[in-house]
């Protein structure tokens, strides 16, 4: 995309959106009554297994960002969002100490139990509101603190903050992503000094907190030269956790909605005004992550389309459309698995692990690719149903529509099954929710859109949405849920 930044009521924004398997730079042209998104550049995100473990190739990602900004052409601002929890360590000179560790690396195995011996799980949840996940930043830090790298570290930057630092030279820690570290108190929206002190974690490693809309500096002269951009080009802090940006782009018309951000993960839950820190919420493994404008993303992490992505990779990348058409002909709910089971977290051999889970539970073992695909989609829809239902009860927040955003909106079978399972309408779209949320926060900072409600109204007017109405017998889903929970 080329030309010059437009004045008046339309401006151009670069949204750097990094996912677990690919990154892209999108250009959003936003105005008071218009919102258009164009892909400038897409690049792979290929983790590398080294003798030390699984690592992110962050230098390749940074090169992709620079290439994307060059392809984007002149823009009025840049914003970065990515996956959560992972980080880079910098030495006293600001140099990166090795490639960041991947959250699927095995180094955190058994670490949670060591943490809980000092801060019991119930106390940790009451203080931070974060669900248990073995890869939370807190557990990564405890696993890493005896390493030589950690001993040299003077600064810790979460992945989007690290890339922002390389672009601008100004360090910061964006709040929505910081809330996934398990070191933030969701009531104060600041660091939990008590938790950090009890676990011997130095909060001085973190750069000062930033909030969506805060300035994050200007592109350095070297970056301007590498990208061909003319300065000054500001970098704007957005909801740098991609789910925070995606939830900001839910095109809801009121407050009685649930959302499911779909992709490698499914993040299913509610947007609330305050965290839910009860013991029942902890037992149900719901998390309280921070969103825009003082909101809380009350949600459950579900393994998501990772299950299908891994099977497709294992099968040699067959045509996905053909797989889904075949899955649609397979009888519904013959076999279901727990899509939140940590047994499915690691890469490799996914179809065999799904078959084994069915075998262990006494269900028919799917023997074809279509059968395995249908088992995965039924299981995801069932997990969506459970998360939406339990979130409403735990937060005392009823809903009457489910919004699906992200890559899963392109999977019509999954959207329909989710509507059937939840027993309420599903509105699917936009597919590029994280990038759009990123763009809209930048546009709001420049005064082109108003509050969250105005942002969502603009999305509803400008983005293609598909509505799915529940079909079939809801009793079948209740029976499948009972079958899964009683095993």
C-alpha positions as CSV (number, residue, x, y, z in Angstrom):
1,X,0.0,0.0,0.0
2,X,1.5,3.3,-1.0
3,X,0.8,7.0,-1.1
4,X,0.9,9.5,1.8
5,X,-1.0,9.6,5.1
6,X,-4.4,11.1,4.4
7,X,-5.4,14.1,6.3
8,X,-8.9,15.0,7.4
9,X,-11.2,12.2,8.5
10,X,-9.3,9.1,7.3
11,X,-5.9,8.0,8.5
12,X,-3.8,4.9,7.9
13,X,-2.5,2.7,10.7
14,X,-0.1,-0.2,10.7
15,X,-1.2,-3.1,12.9
16,X,1.5,-5.6,13.6
17,X,-0.3,-8.8,14.6
18,X,1.8,-11.8,15.7
19,X,0.3,-15.2,16.1
20,X,1.8,-18.5,17.2
21,X,2.3,-19.7,13.6
22,X,2.5,-16.5,11.5
23,X,2.8,-12.8,11.7
24,X,1.4,-10.1,9.5
25,X,1.4,-6.3,9.1
26,X,-2.0,-5.0,8.3
27,X,-2.9,-1.5,7.2
28,X,-6.1,-0.1,8.5
29,X,-7.7,2.9,7.0
30,X,-10.1,4.3,9.6
31,X,-12.4,7.2,9.6
32,X,-15.5,8.2,11.5
33,X,-17.7,6.2,9.2
34,X,-15.2,3.9,7.4
35,X,-12.9,1.0,8.4
36,X,-10.9,-0.9,5.8
37,X,-8.2,-3.5,6.5
38,X,-5.6,-4.5,3.9
39,X,-2.8,-7.1,4.4
40,X,0.6,-5.6,3.6
41,X,2.8,-8.5,4.5
42,X,2.6,-11.9,6.0
43,X,5.5,-14.0,7.3
44,X,5.9,-17.4,9.0
45,X,6.5,-17.8,12.7
46,X,8.5,-21.0,13.0
47,X,9.7,-21.9,16.5
48,X,13.1,-23.7,16.6
49,X,14.0,-26.6,18.8
50,X,17.5,-26.1,20.0
51,X,19.6,-28.4,22.4
52,X,18.3,-26.1,25.2
53,X,14.6,-26.5,24.3
54,X,11.9,-24.8,22.2
55,X,12.6,-21.2,21.2
56,X,11.0,-18.3,19.3
57,X,13.0,-17.0,16.3
58,X,12.4,-13.4,17.4
59,X,15.0,-12.0,15.0
60,X,13.1,-13.4,12.1
61,X,9.9,-12.0,13.5
62,X,11.5,-8.5,13.8
63,X,12.7,-8.8,10.2
64,X,9.2,-9.6,9.1
65,X,7.9,-6.5,11.0
66,X,10.4,-4.3,9.2
67,X,9.6,-5.9,5.8
68,X,5.9,-5.3,6.6
69,X,6.3,-1.7,7.5
70,X,8.2,-1.2,4.2
71,X,5.3,-2.9,2.3
72,X,2.7,-0.8,4.2
73,X,4.0,2.5,3.0
74,X,3.4,5.8,4.8
75,X,1.2,5.4,8.0
76,X,0.1,7.7,10.7
77,X,1.0,5.3,13.6
78,X,2.1,1.8,14.3
79,X,0.8,-0.7,17.0
80,X,1.9,-4.2,18.0
81,X,0.0,-7.1,19.5
82,X,1.0,-10.7,19.9
83,X,0.4,-13.8,22.0
84,X,0.9,-13.6,25.7
85,X,3.1,-14.8,28.6
86,X,6.5,-15.1,26.7
87,X,9.3,-12.6,27.1
88,X,12.9,-11.6,26.2
89,X,15.7,-10.8,28.7
90,X,18.0,-7.8,28.1
91,X,21.4,-7.2,29.6
92,X,22.7,-3.8,31.0
93,X,23.4,-2.6,27.5
94,X,19.9,-3.4,26.3
95,X,21.1,-6.4,24.3
96,X,18.9,-9.5,24.0
97,X,20.1,-12.5,26.1
98,X,19.2,-15.4,23.8
99,X,16.1,-16.2,21.9
100,X,12.9,-16.1,24.0
101,X,11.6,-19.4,25.3
102,X,8.4,-20.8,23.8
103,X,5.5,-21.3,26.2
104,X,5.2,-24.9,25.0
105,X,8.8,-25.6,26.2
106,X,9.0,-28.3,28.9
107,X,10.9,-26.2,31.5
108,X,7.8,-25.4,33.5
109,X,6.9,-29.0,34.2
110,X,6.4,-29.4,37.9
111,X,7.1,-25.7,38.7
112,X,3.6,-24.9,39.7
113,X,3.7,-27.3,42.6
114,X,6.9,-25.5,43.8
115,X,5.2,-22.2,43.6
116,X,2.1,-23.4,45.5
117,X,4.3,-24.6,48.3
118,X,5.1,-20.9,48.9
119,X,1.9,-19.3,47.8
120,X,-1.0,-21.8,47.8
121,X,-3.0,-21.9,44.6
122,X,-6.1,-20.4,46.3
123,X,-4.1,-17.5,47.6
124,X,-2.5,-16.9,44.2
125,X,-5.8,-16.8,42.5
126,X,-7.3,-14.5,45.1
127,X,-4.4,-12.1,44.5
128,X,-4.1,-12.2,40.7
129,X,-7.3,-13.8,39.4
130,X,-5.3,-15.8,36.8
131,X,-6.3,-19.3,35.8
132,X,-3.8,-22.1,36.2
133,X,-1.8,-22.7,33.1
134,X,1.7,-24.4,33.3
135,X,3.2,-21.7,31.0
136,X,2.1,-18.6,32.9
137,X,5.0,-16.1,33.0
138,X,5.2,-16.5,36.8
139,X,6.1,-20.2,36.4
140,X,8.5,-19.4,33.6
141,X,10.3,-16.9,35.8
142,X,10.6,-19.4,38.7
143,X,11.9,-22.0,36.3
144,X,14.5,-19.6,34.8
145,X,15.8,-17.8,37.8
146,X,18.7,-20.2,38.4
147,X,20.0,-19.9,34.9
148,X,23.1,-17.9,33.8
149,X,21.0,-15.8,31.4
150,X,18.6,-14.7,34.2
151,X,21.5,-13.8,36.4
152,X,22.7,-11.3,33.7
153,X,19.3,-9.9,33.0
154,X,18.6,-6.2,33.8
155,X,15.3,-5.9,31.9
156,X,12.4,-8.2,31.0
157,X,10.2,-7.3,28.1
158,X,7.1,-9.2,27.0
159,X,7.2,-10.1,23.2
160,X,5.2,-7.1,21.8
161,X,7.1,-4.8,24.2
162,X,10.4,-6.2,23.0
163,X,9.6,-5.5,19.4
164,X,8.3,-2.0,20.3
165,X,11.6,-1.4,22.1
166,X,13.6,-2.3,19.1
167,X,11.4,0.0,17.0
168,X,11.6,3.0,19.3
169,X,14.3,2.5,21.9
170,X,11.8,3.2,24.7
171,X,11.0,0.3,27.1
172,X,7.5,-0.2,28.5
173,X,5.2,-3.0,29.7
174,X,1.7,-2.9,28.3
175,X,-1.0,-3.7,30.9
176,X,-3.3,-6.1,29.1
177,X,-0.4,-8.4,28.3
178,X,1.2,-7.8,31.8
179,X,-2.1,-9.2,33.3
180,X,-1.2,-12.6,31.8
181,X,2.0,-12.8,33.9
182,X,0.2,-13.8,37.1
183,X,1.9,-10.8,38.8
184,X,-0.9,-8.2,38.3
185,X,-3.7,-7.5,40.8
186,X,-6.8,-7.1,38.6
187,X,-8.5,-4.9,41.2
188,X,-5.8,-2.3,41.3
189,X,-4.6,-2.9,37.7
190,X,-1.0,-2.7,39.1
191,X,1.7,-5.1,40.1
192,X,1.0,-7.5,43.0
193,X,4.0,-6.7,45.2
194,X,3.0,-9.3,47.8
195,X,3.0,-12.2,45.3
196,X,6.3,-11.1,43.8
197,X,8.0,-10.6,47.2
198,X,6.9,-14.0,48.5
199,X,8.3,-15.7,45.4
200,X,11.5,-13.7,45.2
201,X,10.6,-12.1,41.9
202,X,12.2,-8.6,41.3
203,X,9.5,-6.4,39.7
204,X,12.3,-4.0,38.9
205,X,13.0,-6.2,35.9
206,X,9.8,-4.9,34.3
207,X,9.7,-1.6,32.5
208,X,7.0,1.0,33.6
209,X,3.4,0.0,32.8
210,X,1.7,1.4,29.7
211,X,-2.0,1.4,28.9
212,X,-3.7,1.1,25.5
213,X,-3.6,4.6,23.9
214,X,-0.4,5.6,25.6
215,X,2.5,6.8,23.4
216,X,5.3,4.3,23.0
217,X,7.8,6.5,21.2
218,X,8.8,7.3,17.6
219,X,10.4,5.0,15.1
220,X,14.2,5.2,15.4
221,X,16.1,6.7,12.5
222,X,17.6,3.3,11.7
223,X,14.0,1.9,11.4
224,X,12.9,4.7,9.2
225,X,15.9,4.0,6.9
226,X,15.2,0.2,6.9
227,X,11.5,0.7,6.1
228,X,11.7,3.7,3.8
229,X,9.2,5.6,6.0
230,X,9.5,9.4,6.5
231,X,9.4,10.4,10.2
232,X,8.2,11.2,12.6
233,X,6.1,8.0,12.9
234,X,4.7,7.4,16.4
235,X,4.2,4.0,17.9
236,X,1.0,3.8,19.8
237,X,0.4,1.4,22.7
238,X,-2.6,-0.9,21.9
239,X,-4.1,-3.9,23.7
240,X,-0.8,-5.8,23.0
241,X,-2.2,-9.1,24.1
242,X,-3.9,-10.2,20.9
243,X,-7.0,-11.4,22.8
244,X,-7.4,-7.9,24.3
245,X,-7.3,-6.4,20.8
246,X,-9.7,-9.1,19.5
247,X,-12.2,-8.5,22.3
248,X,-12.1,-4.8,21.6
249,X,-13.2,-5.7,18.1
250,X,-16.3,-7.7,19.1
251,X,-19.1,-6.0,17.2
252,X,-21.6,-6.3,20.1
253,X,-24.6,-3.9,20.4
254,X,-25.1,-4.2,24.2
255,X,-23.6,-5.8,27.2
256,X,-25.4,-9.2,27.2
257,X,-22.9,-11.0,25.0
258,X,-20.3,-13.7,25.3
259,X,-17.3,-13.9,23.0
260,X,-15.1,-16.7,21.7
261,X,-11.8,-15.6,20.2
262,X,-10.9,-18.5,17.9
263,X,-7.6,-19.5,16.4
264,X,-4.8,-21.7,17.8
265,X,-6.6,-21.2,21.1
266,X,-10.3,-20.6,21.9
267,X,-10.7,-17.9,24.5
268,X,-14.4,-18.1,25.6
269,X,-15.9,-15.7,28.1
270,X,-17.4,-12.4,29.1
271,X,-16.4,-8.7,29.3
272,X,-16.9,-7.5,32.9
273,X,-16.5,-4.4,34.9
274,X,-14.7,-6.2,37.8
275,X,-12.9,-9.5,38.4
276,X,-14.5,-12.6,39.8
277,X,-12.0,-13.9,42.4
278,X,-14.2,-16.6,44.1
279,X,-13.0,-20.1,45.0
280,X,-15.7,-21.4,42.6
281,X,-14.2,-19.4,39.8
282,X,-10.7,-20.8,40.5
283,X,-12.0,-24.3,40.6
284,X,-13.6,-23.8,37.2
285,X,-10.2,-22.4,35.9
286,X,-11.5,-19.1,34.7
287,X,-9.1,-16.2,34.3
288,X,-9.4,-12.5,34.9
289,X,-7.3,-10.7,32.3
290,X,-7.4,-7.0,31.8
291,X,-9.0,-5.3,28.8
292,X,-9.6,-1.8,27.5
293,X,-11.0,1.0,29.6
294,X,-11.0,-0.8,32.9
295,X,-12.7,-3.9,31.7
296,X,-11.9,-7.5,32.7
297,X,-11.7,-10.3,30.2
298,X,-13.3,-13.1,32.2
299,X,-12.6,-16.2,30.2
300,X,-11.4,-19.8,29.9
301,X,-8.5,-21.0,27.7
302,X,-9.6,-23.9,25.5
303,X,-7.1,-25.8,23.3
304,X,-8.8,-24.5,20.2
305,X,-8.1,-25.2,16.5
306,X,-4.6,-26.2,17.6
307,X,-6.0,-29.8,17.7
308,X,-7.1,-29.6,14.1
309,X,-4.0,-27.7,13.0
310,X,-1.7,-30.4,14.4
311,X,-3.7,-33.2,12.7
312,X,-3.6,-31.4,9.4
313,X,0.1,-30.9,9.7
314,X,0.5,-34.6,10.6
315,X,-1.6,-35.6,7.6
316,X,0.6,-33.6,5.1
317,X,-1.6,-30.6,4.8
318,X,-4.7,-32.0,3.0
319,X,-7.4,-29.6,1.6
320,X,-9.1,-28.2,4.7
321,X,-12.4,-27.6,2.8
322,X,-12.6,-31.2,1.8
323,X,-11.9,-32.3,5.4
324,X,-14.7,-30.1,6.7
325,X,-17.1,-31.3,4.1
326,X,-16.3,-34.8,5.1
327,X,-16.7,-34.0,8.8
328,X,-20.1,-32.6,8.1
329,X,-21.4,-36.0,7.0
330,X,-20.1,-37.8,10.1
331,X,-22.8,-38.5,12.7
332,X,-22.7,-35.8,15.4
333,X,-21.3,-36.4,18.9
334,X,-20.3,-40.0,18.4
335,X,-17.1,-39.3,20.4
336,X,-15.9,-36.2,22.3
337,X,-12.8,-35.3,24.2
338,X,-11.9,-32.6,26.7
339,X,-10.6,-29.8,24.6
340,X,-8.9,-28.2,27.6
341,X,-6.9,-31.3,28.5
342,X,-3.2,-30.6,29.0
343,X,-2.5,-33.9,27.2
344,X,-3.1,-32.1,24.0
345,X,-0.7,-29.2,24.7
346,X,2.5,-30.5,23.1
347,X,3.0,-30.7,19.3
348,X,3.1,-34.0,17.5
349,X,1.0,-37.2,17.2
350,X,-2.3,-35.4,17.8
351,X,-4.6,-37.7,15.9
352,X,-3.2,-40.7,18.0
353,X,-3.7,-38.8,21.2
354,X,-7.3,-38.0,20.3
355,X,-7.9,-41.6,19.4
356,X,-6.4,-42.8,22.7
357,X,-8.6,-40.4,24.7
358,X,-11.7,-41.8,23.0
359,X,-10.5,-45.4,23.6
360,X,-9.8,-44.7,27.3
361,X,-13.2,-43.2,27.8
362,X,-15.0,-46.2,26.2
363,X,-16.2,-44.2,23.2
364,X,-16.0,-45.2,19.5
365,X,-12.5,-44.5,18.2
366,X,-12.7,-42.3,15.0
367,X,-10.9,-44.2,12.2
368,X,-11.0,-41.7,9.4
369,X,-9.7,-38.2,9.0
370,X,-13.2,-36.9,8.6
371,X,-14.2,-38.7,11.8
372,X,-11.3,-37.3,13.8
373,X,-12.1,-33.8,12.4
374,X,-15.7,-34.1,13.5
375,X,-14.6,-35.3,16.9
376,X,-12.4,-32.2,17.3
377,X,-15.1,-29.8,16.2
378,X,-17.8,-31.4,18.3
379,X,-15.4,-31.3,21.3
380,X,-14.6,-27.6,20.7
381,X,-18.3,-26.7,20.4
382,X,-19.0,-28.6,23.6
383,X,-16.1,-26.8,25.4
384,X,-17.5,-23.5,24.1
385,X,-20.9,-24.4,25.5
386,X,-19.5,-25.3,28.9
387,X,-17.4,-22.1,29.1
388,X,-20.2,-19.8,28.1
389,X,-22.6,-21.4,30.5
390,X,-20.3,-21.5,33.5
391,X,-19.1,-18.0,33.0
392,X,-22.6,-16.7,33.1
393,X,-23.3,-18.5,36.4
394,X,-20.0,-17.6,38.1
395,X,-20.2,-13.9,37.1
396,X,-24.0,-13.6,37.5
397,X,-24.0,-12.1,34.0
398,X,-26.6,-13.5,31.6
399,X,-26.1,-13.3,27.8
400,X,-28.3,-13.9,24.8
401,X,-25.8,-13.9,22.0
402,X,-22.4,-15.4,21.3
403,X,-19.9,-13.5,19.2
404,X,-17.2,-15.5,17.5
405,X,-14.2,-13.6,16.2
406,X,-10.8,-14.5,14.7
407,X,-9.8,-17.2,12.3
408,X,-12.4,-19.7,13.4
409,X,-15.1,-17.5,11.9
410,X,-14.1,-19.0,8.5
411,X,-15.0,-22.5,9.8
412,X,-18.8,-22.4,9.2
413,X,-19.2,-25.9,10.6
414,X,-17.6,-24.9,13.9
415,X,-19.7,-21.8,14.1
416,X,-23.0,-23.7,13.5
417,X,-22.0,-26.4,16.0
418,X,-21.2,-23.7,18.6
419,X,-24.7,-22.2,18.1
420,X,-26.3,-25.6,18.4
421,X,-24.3,-26.4,21.5
422,X,-24.8,-23.1,23.3
423,X,-28.5,-22.9,22.3
424,X,-28.3,-19.3,21.3
425,X,-27.5,-17.3,18.2
426,X,-23.9,-17.0,17.1
427,X,-22.6,-13.9,15.2
428,X,-19.4,-14.7,13.4
429,X,-17.0,-12.0,12.4
430,X,-14.7,-10.2,12.0
431,X,-12.0,-12.7,11.2
432,X,-9.2,-10.2,11.6
433,X,-10.5,-9.1,15.0
434,X,-7.0,-8.6,16.7
435,X,-5.7,-6.4,13.9
436,X,-9.0,-4.4,13.8
437,X,-8.9,-3.9,17.5
438,X,-5.3,-2.8,17.2
439,X,-6.2,-0.3,14.4
440,X,-9.2,1.0,16.3
441,X,-7.2,1.8,19.5
442,X,-4.8,3.8,17.3
443,X,-7.7,5.6,15.6
444,X,-9.3,6.4,18.9
445,X,-6.0,7.9,20.1
446,X,-6.1,10.2,17.1
447,X,-9.7,11.2,17.8
448,X,-11.3,9.4,14.8
449,X,-13.6,7.2,16.9
450,X,-15.1,7.5,20.3
451,X,-15.6,5.1,23.2
452,X,-15.8,1.2,23.0
453,X,-19.4,1.4,22.1
454,X,-18.6,3.7,19.2
455,X,-15.8,1.4,18.1
456,X,-18.2,-1.6,18.1
457,X,-20.9,0.3,16.2
458,X,-18.3,1.1,13.5
459,X,-17.3,-2.6,13.3
460,X,-21.0,-3.7,13.0
461,X,-21.6,-1.2,10.1
462,X,-18.4,-1.9,8.2
463,X,-17.4,-5.6,8.6
464,X,-19.1,-8.7,7.1
465,X,-20.9,-10.7,9.8
466,X,-22.7,-14.0,9.6
467,X,-25.5,-15.1,12.0
468,X,-26.0,-18.8,12.9
469,X,-29.3,-19.9,14.5
470,X,-29.3,-23.0,16.8
471,X,-30.5,-26.2,15.2
472,X,-31.1,-29.7,16.3
473,X,-31.9,-31.2,19.7
474,X,-30.3,-29.5,22.6
475,X,-30.7,-32.7,24.7
476,X,-28.0,-34.3,22.6
477,X,-25.5,-31.7,23.7
478,X,-26.5,-32.0,27.3
479,X,-26.0,-35.8,27.1
480,X,-22.6,-35.4,25.5
481,X,-21.6,-33.0,28.3
482,X,-22.8,-35.4,30.9
483,X,-20.8,-38.2,29.2
484,X,-17.7,-36.1,29.2
485,X,-17.9,-34.8,32.8
486,X,-18.9,-38.1,34.4
487,X,-15.9,-40.1,33.0
